[in-house]
């Protein structure tokens, strides 16, 4: 019987796709960050309506000068 064979290129592509899908799922399952955004200095003491839930999809740390690159989704509370 003929055994199914894959080229090295196909194995590398399948491995890369699997890694990226696993990384995306891990980032969606991980806990979210919550931040408070102040749009008006009068809101500082009141804490009304400025909460945001941030889930990171992609994060690359220390790109240039200590800056990070992030792609995230944000839900307003």
ChimeraX attribute file (.defattr): number of C-alpha atoms within 10 A of each C-alpha:
attribute: neighborCount
match mode: 1-to-1
recipient: residues
	/A:1	3
	/A:2	4
	/A:3	5
	/A:4	5
	/A:5	6
	/A:6	8
	/A:7	7
	/A:8	9
	/A:9	9
	/A:10	10
	/A:11	11
	/A:12	11
	/A:13	11
	/A:14	12
	/A:15	12
	/A:16	12
	/A:17	12
	/A:18	12
	/A:19	12
	/A:20	12
	/A:21	12
	/A:22	12
	/A:23	14
	/A:24	14
	/A:25	12
	/A:26	12
	/A:27	17
	/A:28	14
	/A:29	10
	/A:30	10
	/A:31	12
	/A:32	14
	/A:33	11
	/A:34	15
	/A:35	12
	/A:36	15
	/A:37	13
	/A:38	14
	/A:39	9
	/A:40	8
	/A:41	8
	/A:42	9
	/A:43	13
	/A:44	13
	/A:45	7
	/A:46	9
	/A:47	12
	/A:48	11
	/A:49	12
	/A:50	16
	/A:51	15
	/A:52	16
	/A:53	17
	/A:54	17
	/A:55	20
	/A:56	18
	/A:57	15
	/A:58	13
	/A:59	12
	/A:60	10
	/A:61	11
	/A:62	10
	/A:63	9
	/A:64	8
	/A:65	6
	/A:66	7
	/A:67	10
	/A:68	11
	/A:69	11
	/A:70	13
	/A:71	11
	/A:72	12
	/A:73	11
	/A:74	13
	/A:75	10
	/A:76	12
	/A:77	11
